[in-house]
Amino acid sequence: MKNIKTRLFNVFSLCITLIGTMNTTYARDLEDIQQDGRLRHIGIPYANFVNYINKDGLYSANGLDIELMEGFAEYIGVNYEFIPSNWATAFGQLTGKEAVFRNHQIEYGNQVGISGDVIANGVTILPWREELVDFSDDYFPSAVWLISRSDSDLHPIKPSDNTEKDIENVKELMANRNILAMEQTCLDPNLYDLDKTGANFILPEKEMKLNEMIPAILNAPEIANNSLLDVPDTLIAMEKWPGEIKVIGPVSNTQRMAAGFRKNSPKLRLAFNEYLKQIRRNGRYQQMVEKYYPSVVYFFSDYFASKEQ
């Protein structure tokens, strides 16, 4: 009798293990999501793409990507669900396997539970991220710039018609400067070979949001009075702290932002691309962009004009 109970317990344990494994690795595509009736949007607070407040476990969210994914959920006939995340965990929540970019390579971690169907929060398309997910058609332009306090002795470069030359000019100005940066994001100095500049990059010891970079250099110049920052955050910062910061110049070429999908969710990605084309044609997307980034169309008029077709 004892042996039978032991065998039954072992079988039961095996079943639980298999179920757990299935839950960890199970990846949904369009039909599964429509059958379930909900689209789970993984989002990280960032530059008016995703803004949310957590009050007693209830999330109040808004932003460009919030509206975009709410509209997409309606387009495919399901409810919308927001899944809060951070840069260290987001790709694991989507793919089921932890992954970070460190020392110029991807470091894979543990198997984890899949909790979302799409990542969208102004995610920059980077080569290492393309190994983890399949990106949608791009829908927002960006680049990484060197930003300084307005009282810094650094002066903005004179732009030329050659972006590569502009980047080299900015890199030459970085030597012996303390510059705030952030790994696992588009502000990672490893992405742009900035270790060769002679700059001292300050990486936050605790988790910091991208919208906290400018307050950090304004409030603690003794630590760093320069920061890497991308275009969306810079535009917002210039409106929020007028006259307190200045753009020195680019450290990257033009970049693109898009939504990230699991590689085994091709139909969901295709459906999103069709939805994106639709709202570009009918003008809805342009309205959303102007709502959250009123000045970006001025800086990137060619990009948005070409995407209206």
C-alpha positions in Angstrom: 0.0 0.0 0.0 2.9 2.3 0.9 4.5 1.6 -2.5 1.3 2.4 -4.3 0.9 5.7 -2.4 4.6 6.5 -3.2 4.0 5.8 -6.9 0.9 7.9 -6.9 2.6 10.8 -5.2 5.5 10.6 -7.7 3.1 10.6 -10.7 1.2 13.5 -9.1 4.5 15.4 -8.7 5.5 14.7 -12.3 2.1 16.0 -13.5 2.5 19.2 -11.5 6.1 19.6 -12.9 4.8 19.1 -16.4 2.0 21.6 -15.9 4.4 24.1 -14.5 6.7 23.6 -17.5 3.8 24.0 -19.9 2.8 27.2 -18.2 6.3 28.5 -18.4 6.8 27.8 -22.0 3.3 28.1 -23.4 3.2 30.8 -26.1 0.0 32.2 -27.5 -0.6 33.4 -31.0 -3.6 35.3 -32.4 -6.2 32.5 -32.3 -5.3 31.6 -28.7 -5.6 35.3 -27.6 -8.9 35.7 -29.3 -10.2 32.5 -27.7 -9.0 33.7 -24.3 -10.5 37.1 -24.9 -7.7 39.3 -23.7 -4.5 40.9 -25.0 -1.8 41.2 -22.4 0.4 44.2 -23.0 3.8 44.3 -21.2 4.8 47.9 -20.5 7.6 49.8 -18.8 7.1 53.4 -17.7 8.8 55.6 -20.3 8.6 59.0 -21.9 4.8 59.3 -22.5 4.7 55.9 -24.2 3.6 54.3 -20.9 2.7 56.2 -17.8 1.0 54.4 -15.0 0.2 54.8 -11.3 0.0 51.8 -9.0 -2.5 52.4 -6.2 -3.3 49.4 -4.0 -2.5 47.1 -6.8 -4.8 48.9 -9.3 -3.1 50.4 -12.3 -4.1 53.6 -14.0 -2.2 53.9 -17.2 -2.0 56.2 -20.2 0.4 57.0 -23.0 1.0 56.5 -26.7 1.6 52.8 -26.5 -1.3 52.3 -24.0 -3.7 53.8 -26.6 -2.1 52.0 -29.4 -2.5 48.6 -27.7 -6.0 49.4 -26.4 -6.9 50.1 -30.0 -5.2 46.9 -31.2 -7.1 44.8 -28.7 -10.4 46.3 -30.0 -9.2 45.6 -33.6 -8.8 41.9 -32.9 -11.9 41.7 -30.8 -10.5 41.1 -27.3 -10.2 42.9 -24.0 -7.1 44.8 -23.1 -4.9 44.0 -20.0 -1.8 46.0 -18.9 1.1 44.1 -17.4 3.6 46.3 -15.6 7.3 45.5 -16.0 10.9 46.8 -16.0 13.9 46.5 -18.4 15.4 43.6 -16.5 12.3 41.4 -16.7 10.3 42.4 -19.7 11.8 40.1 -22.3 11.5 37.1 -19.9 7.9 37.9 -19.3 7.3 37.7 -23.1 9.5 34.8 -24.1 9.7 32.7 -21.0 13.4 33.0 -20.6 15.4 35.7 -18.8 17.9 37.6 -21.0 20.1 40.7 -20.4 22.7 42.4 -22.6 26.0 42.7 -20.8 29.6 43.0 -22.0 28.6 43.1 -25.6 26.6 39.9 -25.5 23.3 38.4 -24.4 23.4 36.5 -21.1 20.5 34.1 -20.7 19.0 33.3 -17.3 16.3 31.1 -15.9 13.1 29.9 -17.5 10.2 32.1 -16.2 6.5 32.2 -16.6 5.1 34.0 -19.7 2.8 36.7 -18.6 2.3 38.9 -21.7 1.7 38.8 -25.4 3.5 42.0 -26.6 6.0 44.5 -25.3 5.3 48.1 -26.3 6.7 51.1 -24.5 8.8 52.9 -27.0 11.1 49.9 -27.5 14.1 50.8 -29.6 15.0 48.1 -32.2 18.5 47.0 -31.3 20.4 44.0 -32.8 20.5 42.1 -29.5 16.8 42.5 -29.0 16.1 41.2 -32.5 17.6 37.9 -31.4 15.0 37.7 -28.7 11.8 39.0 -30.3 10.3 39.8 -33.7 9.5 43.5 -34.0 6.5 45.0 -35.7 6.8 47.6 -38.4 8.5 50.6 -36.8 6.2 53.5 -35.7 8.4 56.1 -34.0 11.9 57.6 -34.7 14.6 58.1 -32.1 18.4 58.5 -31.6 20.6 58.8 -28.6 22.1 62.2 -27.7 24.5 63.6 -25.2 22.7 66.0 -22.9 24.3 68.4 -20.5 23.2 70.9 -17.9 22.9 74.4 -19.3 25.8 75.6 -17.1 28.2 72.9 -18.4 31.3 74.1 -20.2 30.4 71.7 -23.0 29.0 73.4 -26.0 26.7 71.9 -28.7 28.5 70.8 -31.8 27.7 72.5 -35.1 25.6 69.9 -37.1 26.9 68.8 -40.5 25.4 66.8 -43.3 27.4 63.8 -42.1 25.9 62.1 -39.0 28.9 59.9 -38.5 31.2 62.9 -38.4 28.8 64.5 -35.9 29.0 61.4 -33.7 32.8 61.4 -33.8 32.8 65.1 -32.8 30.6 64.4 -29.8 32.7 61.4 -28.7 35.8 63.5 -28.7 34.1 65.8 -26.2 33.3 63.0 -23.8 36.9 62.4 -22.6 37.2 62.6 -18.8 33.6 63.6 -18.4 31.2 61.9 -15.9 28.2 60.8 -17.9 25.0 59.1 -16.6 24.0 56.0 -18.6 21.9 53.0 -18.2 22.4 49.3 -19.2 19.7 47.1 -20.7 18.3 50.2 -22.5 19.1 52.2 -25.6 21.3 54.3 -23.3 23.8 51.5 -22.8 27.3 52.8 -23.6 28.3 49.3 -24.8 26.0 49.7 -27.8 28.0 52.6 -29.3 31.6 51.7 -28.4 31.8 54.6 -25.9 34.3 52.8 -23.8 36.9 54.1 -26.2 36.0 57.8 -25.5 37.7 58.0 -22.1 34.5 59.0 -20.4 33.5 57.9 -17.0 30.1 56.4 -17.3 27.9 56.5 -14.1 25.6 53.5 -14.0 22.8 53.8 -11.4 23.2 51.3 -8.5 19.5 51.1 -8.0 16.8 50.7 -10.6 16.1 54.1 -12.2 13.5 55.1 -14.8 14.6 56.8 -17.9 12.6 59.9 -17.0 14.7 60.2 -13.9 18.0 60.8 -15.8 17.6 64.5 -16.2 16.5 65.2 -12.6 19.6 63.2 -11.6 22.0 65.5 -13.4 20.1 68.6 -12.3 20.0 67.6 -8.6 23.4 66.0 -8.3 25.9 67.6 -10.6 28.7 66.5 -8.4 28.1 63.0 -9.5 27.4 63.7 -13.2 26.3 66.8 -15.1 25.9 65.0 -18.4 23.7 62.2 -19.5 22.9 60.0 -22.5 19.3 60.4 -23.5 17.1 59.4 -26.4 14.9 61.7 -28.5 11.5 61.1 -26.9 12.8 61.7 -23.3 14.8 64.7 -24.5 11.8 66.4 -26.1 9.8 65.9 -22.9 12.7 67.1 -20.7 13.2 70.3 -22.7 9.5 71.1 -22.2 9.6 70.2 -18.5 12.9 71.9 -17.7 13.2 74.8 -20.2 16.6 76.4 -20.2 18.1 73.9 -17.8 19.6 71.4 -20.3 21.2 71.5 -23.7 21.7 69.0 -26.5 25.4 68.5 -27.2 24.9 66.2 -30.2 24.3 62.6 -31.3 26.0 59.5 -30.1 24.0 57.2 -32.4 22.5 57.2 -35.8 18.8 57.4 -36.3 17.0 54.6 -34.5 13.5 53.1 -34.8 10.9 52.0 -32.2 8.4 49.2 -32.5 6.4 46.6 -30.6 8.1 43.3 -29.7 6.4 39.9 -30.3 7.4 36.3 -29.6 9.0 34.7 -32.5 6.3 32.0 -32.4 3.5 34.5 -32.5 3.7 35.5 -36.2 -0.1 35.9 -36.8 -0.4 38.4 -33.9 2.5 40.4 -35.2 1.0 40.4 -38.7 -2.4 41.5 -37.3 -0.7 44.4 -35.5 1.0 45.6 -38.6 -2.3 45.6 -40.5 -3.9 47.6 -37.6 -1.0 50.0 -37.7 -1.4 50.6 -41.5 -5.1 51.2 -40.9 -4.7 53.9 -38.3 -1.9 55.6 -40.3 -4.2 55.8 -43.3 -7.2 57.2 -41.3 -5.1 59.7 -39.4 -5.7 58.2 -36.0 -2.0 57.5 -35.3 -1.0 61.0 -36.2 -3.5 62.3 -33.7 -2.0 60.1 -31.0 1.5 61.2 -31.8 0.6 64.9 -31.7 -1.2 64.4 -28.4 1.8 62.9 -26.6 4.7 64.4 -28.6 3.5 67.7 -30.0 7.0 68.7 -31.1 8.3 65.5 -32.6 6.5 66.0 -35.9 8.5 69.2 -36.3 11.8 67.4 -35.7 11.0 64.3 -37.8 8.5 65.7 -40.3 9.9 63.5 -43.1 9.5 60.3 -41.0 5.8 60.9 -40.2 4.9 62.2 -43.6 6.3 59.0 -45.2 4.4 56.8 -42.7 1.0 58.3 -43.5 0.8 56.4 -46.8 
